[in-house]
Amino acid sequence: MANASPRTLRALATAVLVTAAALAGPATASATGQPSAAVRPAGAGAAAMDFTEVHVWATGVNVRNADSGVPFETCKTFPSRQNCHVVATLSRTTVTAYCQKQGEVISDSGYSSRWWTYLKAPSGYWGWVNNVYITGDEHLAHVSDCTF
């Protein structure tokens, strides 16, 4: 592995994280609605290469996620306003992103995107934000596609 490319290392680290999440079992939420460790990407300190920063350029942007069980799986499979409830809001800030995937098409301020990024809000909540509110193209080149 000493000569492995960063891309290969990222793919390997992502596979390990996904496997760890699958072995952890169903996600749960605390009484405050804060997602538990099973909902958040595992090993943030151990696999920092999988995380990157993104800038949310708009104000009052909703971060969306869902509680454990079927609602969480539905939100994770297809991020949308219907499948995921608001867990936090963001305004003109830089946050940590984990991955992105396609979901509901959102149009706002002359932009449209079907891509959603899974990120960590400054409040500590993990959730989905549509890429229309993130600086960059519809599909962010520097953010990995989700493997889940």
Disulfide bonds with the S-S distance in Angstrom:
Cys75-Cys84 2.05
Cys99-Cys146 2.00
